[in-house]
């Protein structure tokens, strides 16, 4: 360690990749994963697509904080009601 640089806590760590880039890559991998799962489900039929979509929704809801999760559940219920009304005709 070079003593002219001061204490190690005064120097930021050197990162191979900026955190912003790492987060973007993680989101891209996640999107690719769900896209692949939905494509495979489409080949098996609409019931499988619904199951994968529900899995994706559950994963997204589980990562939210409690208050945001409650609001999201209310939105999901209202959206399902709208879908049911729209397609009941």
Biopython code that builds the backbone (N, CA, C, O; Angstrom):
import numpy as np
from Bio.PDB.StructureBuilder import StructureBuilder

atoms = [
    (1, "UNK", "N", (0.839, -1.180, 0.000)),
    (1, "UNK", "CA", (0.000, 0.000, 0.000)),
    (1, "UNK", "C", (0.878, 1.236, 0.000)),
    (1, "UNK", "O", (1.873, 1.292, 0.723)),
    (2, "UNK", "N", (0.530, 2.197, -0.780)),
    (2, "UNK", "CA", (1.279, 3.437, -0.881)),
    (2, "UNK", "C", (0.849, 4.363, 0.253)),
    (2, "UNK", "O", (-0.333, 4.686, 0.372)),
    (3, "UNK", "N", (1.780, 4.784, 1.074)),
    (3, "UNK", "CA", (1.444, 5.598, 2.240)),
    (3, "UNK", "C", (1.045, 7.016, 1.858)),
    (3, "UNK", "O", (0.477, 7.729, 2.685)),
    (4, "UNK", "N", (1.322, 7.449, 0.634)),
    (4, "UNK", "CA", (0.961, 8.806, 0.219)),
    (4, "UNK", "C", (-0.530, 8.916, -0.098)),
    (4, "UNK", "O", (-1.059, 10.024, -0.186)),
    (5, "UNK", "N", (-1.209, 7.790, -0.270)),
    (5, "UNK", "CA", (-2.627, 7.823, -0.600)),
    (5, "UNK", "C", (-3.502, 7.982, 0.636)),
    (5, "UNK", "O", (-4.700, 8.232, 0.499)),
    (6, "UNK", "N", (-2.962, 7.851, 1.806)),
    (6, "UNK", "CA", (-3.763, 7.986, 3.012)),
    (6, "UNK", "C", (-4.370, 6.659, 3.418)),
    (6, "UNK", "O", (-3.968, 5.602, 2.931)),
    (7, "UNK", "N", (-5.328, 6.721, 4.301)),
    (7, "UNK", "CA", (-5.981, 5.516, 4.825)),
    (7, "UNK", "C", (-6.812, 4.841, 3.742)),
    (7, "UNK", "O", (-7.324, 5.513, 2.846)),
    (8, "UNK", "N", (-6.951, 3.508, 3.817)),
    (8, "UNK", "CA", (-7.704, 2.785, 2.786)),
    (8, "UNK", "C", (-9.171, 3.187, 2.736)),
    (8, "UNK", "O", (-9.779, 3.116, 1.668)),
    (9, "UNK", "N", (-9.763, 3.607, 3.854)),
    (9, "UNK", "CA", (-11.174, 3.992, 3.831)),
    (9, "UNK", "C", (-11.396, 5.337, 3.156)),
    (9, "UNK", "O", (-12.539, 5.709, 2.891)),
    (10, "UNK", "N", (-10.333, 6.070, 2.875)),
    (10, "UNK", "CA", (-10.449, 7.321, 2.124)),
    (10, "UNK", "C", (-10.381, 7.108, 0.620)),
    (10, "UNK", "O", (-10.631, 8.032, -0.154)),
    (11, "UNK", "N", (-10.044, 5.900, 0.206)),
    (11, "UNK", "CA", (-9.918, 5.584, -1.217)),
    (11, "UNK", "C", (-11.037, 4.627, -1.620)),
    (11, "UNK", "O", (-11.186, 3.570, -1.007)),
    (12, "UNK", "N", (-11.819, 4.969, -2.626)),
    (12, "UNK", "CA", (-12.888, 4.061, -3.053)),
    (12, "UNK", "C", (-12.289, 2.784, -3.640)),
    (12, "UNK", "O", (-11.189, 2.804, -4.194)),
    (13, "UNK", "N", (-13.020, 1.671, -3.516)),
    (13, "UNK", "CA", (-12.499, 0.426, -4.088)),
    (13, "UNK", "C", (-12.466, 0.503, -5.610)),
    (13, "UNK", "O", (-13.294, 1.172, -6.229)),
    (14, "UNK", "N", (-11.511, -0.183, -6.192)),
    (14, "UNK", "CA", (-11.438, -0.240, -7.650)),
    (14, "UNK", "C", (-12.328, -1.385, -8.116)),
    (14, "UNK", "O", (-12.147, -2.531, -7.706)),
    (15, "UNK", "N", (-13.267, -1.072, -8.957)),
    (15, "UNK", "CA", (-14.216, -2.077, -9.451)),
    (15, "UNK", "C", (-13.885, -2.423, -10.894)),
    (15, "UNK", "O", (-13.487, -1.574, -11.691)),
    (16, "UNK", "N", (-14.066, -3.717, -11.200)),
    (16, "UNK", "CA", (-13.846, -4.145, -12.580)),
    (16, "UNK", "C", (-14.914, -3.552, -13.490)),
    (16, "UNK", "O", (-14.629, -3.139, -14.614)),
    (17, "UNK", "N", (-16.167, -3.513, -12.983)),
    (17, "UNK", "CA", (-17.276, -2.953, -13.741)),
    (17, "UNK", "C", (-18.003, -1.955, -12.840)),
    (17, "UNK", "O", (-18.135, -2.193, -11.639)),
    (18, "UNK", "N", (-18.464, -0.871, -13.389)),
    (18, "UNK", "CA", (-19.275, 0.038, -12.580)),
    (18, "UNK", "C", (-20.562, -0.666, -12.136)),
    (18, "UNK", "O", (-21.085, -1.525, -12.845)),
    (19, "UNK", "N", (-21.056, -0.299, -10.972)),
    (19, "UNK", "CA", (-22.260, -0.931, -10.446)),
    (19, "UNK", "C", (-23.447, -0.751, -11.377)),
    (19, "UNK", "O", (-24.275, -1.653, -11.501)),
    (20, "UNK", "N", (-23.542, 0.393, -12.030)),
    (20, "UNK", "CA", (-24.641, 0.644, -12.955)),
    (20, "UNK", "C", (-24.638, -0.385, -14.082)),
    (20, "UNK", "O", (-25.688, -0.890, -14.480)),
    (21, "UNK", "N", (-23.458, -0.684, -14.585)),
    (21, "UNK", "CA", (-23.339, -1.657, -15.675)),
    (21, "UNK", "C", (-23.670, -3.063, -15.181)),
    (21, "UNK", "O", (-24.332, -3.830, -15.881)),
    (22, "UNK", "N", (-23.208, -3.403, -13.969)),
    (22, "UNK", "CA", (-23.507, -4.720, -13.419)),
    (22, "UNK", "C", (-25.014, -4.899, -13.229)),
    (22, "UNK", "O", (-25.565, -5.964, -13.508)),
    (23, "UNK", "N", (-25.672, -3.837, -12.749)),
    (23, "UNK", "CA", (-27.119, -3.914, -12.538)),
    (23, "UNK", "C", (-27.840, -4.059, -13.878)),
    (23, "UNK", "O", (-28.794, -4.829, -13.985)),
    (24, "UNK", "N", (-27.398, -3.334, -14.885)),
    (24, "UNK", "CA", (-28.011, -3.430, -16.209)),
    (24, "UNK", "C", (-27.840, -4.835, -16.780)),
    (24, "UNK", "O", (-28.761, -5.377, -17.392)),
    (25, "UNK", "N", (-26.668, -5.419, -16.582)),
    (25, "UNK", "CA", (-26.442, -6.779, -17.073)),
    (25, "UNK", "C", (-27.325, -7.776, -16.334)),
    (25, "UNK", "O", (-27.843, -8.716, -16.938)),
    (26, "UNK", "N", (-27.499, -7.577, -15.036)),
    (26, "UNK", "CA", (-28.363, -8.463, -14.255)),
    (26, "UNK", "C", (-29.811, -8.370, -14.734)),
    (26, "UNK", "O", (-30.486, -9.388, -14.883)),
    (27, "UNK", "N", (-30.287, -7.145, -14.973)),
    (27, "UNK", "CA", (-31.654, -6.972, -15.473)),
    (27, "UNK", "C", (-31.820, -7.586, -16.861)),
    (27, "UNK", "O", (-32.871, -8.148, -17.170)),
    (28, "UNK", "N", (-30.795, -7.481, -17.691)),
    (28, "UNK", "CA", (-30.856, -8.077, -19.029)),
    (28, "UNK", "C", (-30.917, -9.600, -18.942)),
    (28, "UNK", "O", (-31.661, -10.237, -19.688)),
    (29, "UNK", "N", (-30.135, -10.184, -18.033)),
    (29, "UNK", "CA", (-30.183, -11.645, -17.854)),
    (29, "UNK", "C", (-31.549, -12.080, -17.359)),
    (29, "UNK", "O", (-32.076, -13.102, -17.799)),
    (30, "UNK", "N", (-32.124, -11.312, -16.448)),
    (30, "UNK", "CA", (-33.448, -11.653, -15.912)),
    (30, "UNK", "C", (-34.508, -11.576, -17.008)),
    (30, "UNK", "O", (-35.367, -12.452, -17.107)),
    (31, "UNK", "N", (-34.447, -10.528, -17.829)),
    (31, "UNK", "CA", (-35.401, -10.378, -18.931)),
    (31, "UNK", "C", (-35.245, -11.511, -19.932)),
    (31, "UNK", "O", (-36.236, -12.027, -20.449)),
    (32, "UNK", "N", (-34.014, -11.898, -20.205)),
    (32, "UNK", "CA", (-33.767, -13.008, -21.125)),
    (32, "UNK", "C", (-34.328, -14.312, -20.558)),
    (32, "UNK", "O", (-34.917, -15.108, -21.289)),
    (33, "UNK", "N", (-34.146, -14.526, -19.271)),
    (33, "UNK", "CA", (-34.655, -15.734, -18.620)),
    (33, "UNK", "C", (-36.176, -15.831, -18.764)),
    (33, "UNK", "O", (-36.698, -16.869, -19.170)),
    (34, "UNK", "N", (-36.893, -14.733, -18.427)),
    (34, "UNK", "CA", (-38.345, -14.776, -18.507)),
    (34, "UNK", "C", (-38.819, -14.846, -19.950)),
    (34, "UNK", "O", (-39.826, -15.493, -20.234)),
    (35, "UNK", "N", (-38.119, -14.198, -20.859)),
    (35, "UNK", "CA", (-38.484, -14.294, -22.268)),
    (35, "UNK", "C", (-38.360, -15.711, -22.790)),
    (35, "UNK", "O", (-39.211, -16.192, -23.539)),
    (36, "UNK", "N", (-37.281, -16.376, -22.381)),
    (36, "UNK", "CA", (-37.080, -17.772, -22.793)),
    (36, "UNK", "C", (-38.167, -18.666, -22.207)),
    (36, "UNK", "O", (-38.707, -19.527, -22.902)),
    (37, "UNK", "N", (-38.489, -18.463, -20.928)),
    (37, "UNK", "CA", (-39.531, -19.278, -20.295)),
    (37, "UNK", "C", (-40.891, -19.057, -20.948)),
    (37, "UNK", "O", (-41.647, -20.010, -21.136)),
    (38, "UNK", "N", (-41.213, -17.802, -21.297)),
    (38, "UNK", "CA", (-42.491, -17.536, -21.951)),
    (38, "UNK", "C", (-42.544, -18.144, -23.347)),
    (38, "UNK", "O", (-43.585, -18.656, -23.761)),
    (39, "UNK", "N", (-41.440, -18.093, -24.069)),
    (39, "UNK", "CA", (-41.404, -18.685, -25.406)),
    (39, "UNK", "C", (-41.617, -20.199, -25.337)),
    (39, "UNK", "O", (-42.361, -20.763, -26.139)),
    (40, "UNK", "N", (-40.963, -20.849, -24.379)),
    (40, "UNK", "CA", (-41.159, -22.289, -24.199)),
    (40, "UNK", "C", (-42.605, -22.592, -23.805)),
    (40, "UNK", "O", (-43.179, -23.587, -24.250)),
    (41, "UNK", "N", (-43.187, -21.735, -22.975)),
    (41, "UNK", "CA", (-44.571, -21.946, -22.531)),
    (41, "UNK", "C", (-45.542, -21.767, -23.691)),
    (41, "UNK", "O", (-46.541, -22.482, -23.768)),
    (42, "UNK", "N", (-45.271, -20.831, -24.592)),
    (42, "UNK", "CA", (-46.155, -20.618, -25.751)),
    (42, "UNK", "C", (-46.240, -21.871, -26.615)),
    (42, "UNK", "O", (-47.275, -22.143, -27.224)),
    (43, "UNK", "N", (-45.167, -22.620, -26.664)),
    (43, "UNK", "CA", (-45.160, -23.844, -27.466)),
    (43, "UNK", "C", (-46.012, -24.931, -26.819)),
    (43, "UNK", "O", (-46.480, -25.843, -27.500)),
    (44, "UNK", "N", (-46.213, -24.834, -25.508)),
    (44, "UNK", "CA", (-46.997, -25.851, -24.801)),
    (44, "UNK", "C", (-48.468, -25.488, -24.667)),
    (44, "UNK", "O", (-49.294, -26.366, -24.419)),
    (45, "UNK", "N", (-48.813, -24.216, -24.824)),
    (45, "UNK", "CA", (-50.213, -23.843, -24.780)),
    (45, "UNK", "C", (-50.506, -22.694, -23.832)),
    (45, "UNK", "O", (-49.644, -22.272, -23.061)),
    (46, "UNK", "N", (-51.742, -22.191, -23.898)),
    (46, "UNK", "CA", (-52.110, -21.011, -23.115)),
    (46, "UNK", "C", (-52.100, -21.239, -21.595)),
    (46, "UNK", "O", (-51.829, -20.306, -20.839)),
    (47, "UNK", "N", (-52.387, -22.448, -21.145)),
    (47, "UNK", "CA", (-52.355, -22.708, -19.701)),
    (47, "UNK", "C", (-50.939, -22.577, -19.154)),
    (47, "UNK", "O", (-50.735, -22.066, -18.053)),
    (48, "UNK", "N", (-49.980, -23.034, -19.916)),
    (48, "UNK", "CA", (-48.585, -22.930, -19.475)),
    (48, "UNK", "C", (-48.111, -21.484, -19.505)),
    (48, "UNK", "O", (-47.334, -21.072, -18.644)),
    (49, "UNK", "N", (-48.568, -20.708, -20.486)),
    (49, "UNK", "CA", (-48.219, -19.287, -20.544)),
    (49, "UNK", "C", (-48.768, -18.580, -19.303)),
    (49, "UNK", "O", (-48.084, -17.752, -18.703)),
    (50, "UNK", "N", (-49.992, -18.907, -18.927)),
    (50, "UNK", "CA", (-50.588, -18.304, -17.731)),
    (50, "UNK", "C", (-49.802, -18.683, -16.484)),
    (50, "UNK", "O", (-49.603, -17.847, -15.603)),
    (51, "UNK", "N", (-49.356, -19.922, -16.396)),
    (51, "UNK", "CA", (-48.590, -20.374, -15.234)),
    (51, "UNK", "C", (-47.255, -19.630, -15.139)),
    (51, "UNK", "O", (-46.853, -19.215, -14.052)),
    (52, "UNK", "N", (-46.577, -19.462, -16.259)),
    (52, "UNK", "CA", (-45.290, -18.744, -16.259)),
    (52, "UNK", "C", (-45.505, -17.275, -15.923)),
    (52, "UNK", "O", (-44.725, -16.682, -15.178)),
    (53, "UNK", "N", (-46.568, -16.687, -16.476)),
    (53, "UNK", "CA", (-46.857, -15.286, -16.169)),
    (53, "UNK", "C", (-47.147, -15.115, -14.678)),
    (53, "UNK", "O", (-46.716, -14.135, -14.071)),
    (54, "UNK", "N", (-47.868, -16.056, -14.090)),
    (54, "UNK", "CA", (-48.146, -15.994, -12.656)),
    (54, "UNK", "C", (-46.860, -16.133, -11.851)),
    (54, "UNK", "O", (-46.672, -15.436, -10.854)),
    (55, "UNK", "N", (-45.977, -17.025, -12.276)),
    (55, "UNK", "CA", (-44.689, -17.176, -11.586)),
    (55, "UNK", "C", (-43.897, -15.868, -11.625)),
    (55, "UNK", "O", (-43.300, -15.455, -10.631)),
    (56, "UNK", "N", (-43.908, -15.238, -12.775)),
    (56, "UNK", "CA", (-43.177, -13.967, -12.932)),
    (56, "UNK", "C", (-43.786, -12.887, -12.045)),
    (56, "UNK", "O", (-43.065, -12.117, -11.410)),
    (57, "UNK", "N", (-45.112, -12.836, -12.004)),
    (57, "UNK", "CA", (-45.802, -11.872, -11.158)),
    (57, "UNK", "C", (-45.486, -12.117, -9.688)),
    (57, "UNK", "O", (-45.207, -11.172, -8.949)),
    (58, "UNK", "N", (-45.526, -13.362, -9.261)),
    (58, "UNK", "CA", (-45.252, -13.705, -7.867)),
    (58, "UNK", "C", (-43.822, -13.303, -7.489)),
    (58, "UNK", "O", (-43.598, -12.767, -6.403)),
    (59, "UNK", "N", (-42.874, -13.552, -8.359)),
    (59, "UNK", "CA", (-41.478, -13.179, -8.110)),
    (59, "UNK", "C", (-41.342, -11.666, -7.962)),
    (59, "UNK", "O", (-40.641, -11.180, -7.075)),
    (60, "UNK", "N", (-42.025, -10.925, -8.844)),
    (60, "UNK", "CA", (-41.969, -9.462, -8.775)),
    (60, "UNK", "C", (-42.617, -8.950, -7.490)),
    (60, "UNK", "O", (-42.099, -8.027, -6.862)),
    (61, "UNK", "N", (-43.738, -9.538, -7.099)),
    (61, "UNK", "CA", (-44.421, -9.097, -5.887)),
    (61, "UNK", "C", (-43.623, -9.430, -4.635)),
    (61, "UNK", "O", (-43.633, -8.663, -3.672)),
    (62, "UNK", "N", (-42.945, -10.544, -4.638)),
    (62, "UNK", "CA", (-42.169, -10.948, -3.466)),
    (62, "UNK", "C", (-40.993, -10.019, -3.191)),
    (62, "UNK", "O", (-40.534, -9.928, -2.052)),
    (63, "UNK", "N", (-40.506, -9.340, -4.202)),
    (63, "UNK", "CA", (-39.351, -8.468, -4.013)),
    (63, "UNK", "C", (-39.734, -7.063, -3.551)),
    (63, "UNK", "O", (-38.866, -6.268, -3.191)),
    (64, "UNK", "N", (-41.038, -6.756, -3.560)),
    (64, "UNK", "CA", (-41.482, -5.416, -3.161)),
    (64, "UNK", "C", (-41.555, -5.279, -1.648)),
    (64, "UNK", "O", (-41.764, -6.268, -0.946)),
    (65, "UNK", "N", (-41.385, -4.064, -1.140)),
    (65, "UNK", "CA", (-41.626, -3.827, 0.286)),
    (65, "UNK", "C", (-43.109, -4.046, 0.612)),
    (65, "UNK", "O", (-43.946, -4.037, -0.290)),
    (66, "UNK", "N", (-43.431, -4.239, 1.869)),
    (66, "UNK", "CA", (-44.781, -4.635, 2.281)),
    (66, "UNK", "C", (-45.859, -3.658, 1.812)),
    (66, "UNK", "O", (-46.888, -4.092, 1.295)),
    (67, "UNK", "N", (-45.650, -2.357, 1.979)),
    (67, "UNK", "CA", (-46.697, -1.411, 1.589)),
    (67, "UNK", "C", (-46.894, -1.374, 0.077)),
    (67, "UNK", "O", (-48.026, -1.293, -0.399)),
    (68, "UNK", "N", (-45.819, -1.432, -0.666)),
    (68, "UNK", "CA", (-45.922, -1.463, -2.128)),
    (68, "UNK", "C", (-46.537, -2.781, -2.597)),
    (68, "UNK", "O", (-47.257, -2.809, -3.595)),
    (69, "UNK", "N", (-46.258, -3.867, -1.887)),
    (69, "UNK", "CA", (-46.813, -5.172, -2.239)),
    (69, "UNK", "C", (-48.332, -5.164, -2.098)),
    (69, "UNK", "O", (-49.038, -5.709, -2.946)),
    (70, "UNK", "N", (-48.833, -4.551, -1.036)),
    (70, "UNK", "CA", (-50.287, -4.469, -0.843)),
    (70, "UNK", "C", (-50.950, -3.694, -1.977)),
    (70, "UNK", "O", (-51.984, -4.110, -2.500)),
    (71, "UNK", "N", (-50.355, -2.569, -2.353)),
    (71, "UNK", "CA", (-50.906, -1.783, -3.460)),
    (71, "UNK", "C", (-50.844, -2.575, -4.765)),
    (71, "UNK", "O", (-51.771, -2.516, -5.573)),
    (72, "UNK", "N", (-49.767, -3.306, -4.970)),
    (72, "UNK", "CA", (-49.620, -4.105, -6.189)),
    (72, "UNK", "C", (-50.654, -5.219, -6.244)),
    (72, "UNK", "O", (-51.209, -5.499, -7.307)),
    (73, "UNK", "N", (-50.921, -5.861, -5.099)),
    (73, "UNK", "CA", (-51.955, -6.906, -5.054)),
    (73, "UNK", "C", (-53.315, -6.324, -5.440)),
    (73, "UNK", "O", (-54.071, -6.950, -6.183)),
    (74, "UNK", "N", (-53.626, -5.126, -4.935)),
    (74, "UNK", "CA", (-54.895, -4.480, -5.292)),
    (74, "UNK", "C", (-54.956, -4.210, -6.790)),
    (74, "UNK", "O", (-56.002, -4.398, -7.410)),
    (75, "UNK", "N", (-53.851, -3.772, -7.373)),
    (75, "UNK", "CA", (-53.806, -3.530, -8.819)),
    (75, "UNK", "C", (-53.995, -4.820, -9.606)),
    (75, "UNK", "O", (-54.682, -4.835, -10.628)),
    (76, "UNK", "N", (-53.387, -5.896, -9.131)),
    (76, "UNK", "CA", (-53.521, -7.181, -9.817)),
    (76, "UNK", "C", (-54.974, -7.643, -9.794)),
    (76, "UNK", "O", (-55.500, -8.093, -10.811)),
    (77, "UNK", "N", (-55.618, -7.534, -8.645)),
    (77, "UNK", "CA", (-57.015, -7.962, -8.525)),
    (77, "UNK", "C", (-57.906, -7.140, -9.443)),
    (77, "UNK", "O", (-58.772, -7.694, -10.120)),
    (78, "UNK", "N", (-57.705, -5.818, -9.475)),
    (78, "UNK", "CA", (-58.542, -4.983, -10.339)),
    (78, "UNK", "C", (-58.287, -5.293, -11.815)),
    (78, "UNK", "O", (-59.218, -5.277, -12.621)),
    (79, "UNK", "N", (-57.043, -5.572, -12.170)),
    (79, "UNK", "CA", (-56.723, -5.923, -13.554)),
    (79, "UNK", "C", (-57.378, -7.240, -13.945)),
    (79, "UNK", "O", (-57.909, -7.368, -15.048)),
    (80, "UNK", "N", (-57.341, -8.217, -13.048)),
    (80, "UNK", "CA", (-57.997, -9.496, -13.338)),
    (80, "UNK", "C", (-59.503, -9.327, -13.491)),
    (80, "UNK", "O", (-60.112, -9.974, -14.343)),
    (81, "UNK", "N", (-60.109, -8.470, -12.682)),
    (81, "UNK", "CA", (-61.539, -8.199, -12.818)),
    (81, "UNK", "C", (-61.849, -7.563, -14.163)),
    (81, "UNK", "O", (-62.841, -7.913, -14.803)),
    (82, "UNK", "N", (-61.002, -6.625, -14.599)),
    (82, "UNK", "CA", (-61.202, -5.990, -15.903)),
    (82, "UNK", "C", (-61.085, -6.998, -17.039)),
    (82, "UNK", "O", (-61.861, -6.955, -17.994)),
    (83, "UNK", "N", (-60.121, -7.899, -16.939)),
    (83, "UNK", "CA", (-59.939, -8.933, -17.968)),
    (83, "UNK", "C", (-61.162, -9.841, -18.018)),
    (83, "UNK", "O", (-61.665, -10.171, -19.092)),
    (84, "UNK", "N", (-61.629, -10.238, -16.839)),
    (84, "UNK", "CA", (-62.794, -11.129, -16.786)),
    (84, "UNK", "C", (-64.016, -10.443, -17.389)),
    (84, "UNK", "O", (-64.756, -11.069, -18.148)),
    (85, "UNK", "N", (-64.242, -9.165, -17.067)),
    (85, "UNK", "CA", (-65.390, -8.441, -17.614)),
    (85, "UNK", "C", (-65.273, -8.274, -19.132)),
    (85, "UNK", "O", (-66.255, -8.422, -19.860)),
    (86, "UNK", "N", (-64.068, -7.966, -19.595)),
    (86, "UNK", "CA", (-63.850, -7.728, -21.020)),
    (86, "UNK", "C", (-64.089, -9.000, -21.847)),
    (86, "UNK", "O", (-64.609, -8.934, -22.960)),
    (87, "UNK", "N", (-63.709, -10.140, -21.298)),
    (87, "UNK", "CA", (-63.793, -11.381, -22.072)),
    (87, "UNK", "C", (-65.020, -12.216, -21.731)),
    (87, "UNK", "O", (-65.183, -13.310, -22.272)),
    (88, "UNK", "N", (-65.876, -11.733, -20.858)),
    (88, "UNK", "CA", (-67.086, -12.466, -20.494)),
    (88, "UNK", "C", (-68.159, -12.311, -21.552)),
    (88, "UNK", "O", (-69.120, -13.080, -21.574)),
    (89, "UNK", "N", (-68.015, -11.339, -22.421)),
    (89, "UNK", "CA", (-69.056, -11.072, -23.430)),
    (89, "UNK", "C", (-69.139, -12.142, -24.464)),
    (89, "UNK", "O", (-69.963, -12.058, -25.374)),
]
sb = StructureBuilder()
sb.init_structure("model")
sb.init_model(0)
sb.init_chain("A")
sb.init_seg("    ")
for serial, (resi, resn, name, xyz) in enumerate(atoms, 1):
    if name == "N":
        sb.init_residue(resn, " ", resi, " ")
    sb.init_atom(name, np.array(xyz, "f"), 0.0, 1.0, " ", f" {name:<3s}", serial, name[0])
structure = sb.get_structure()
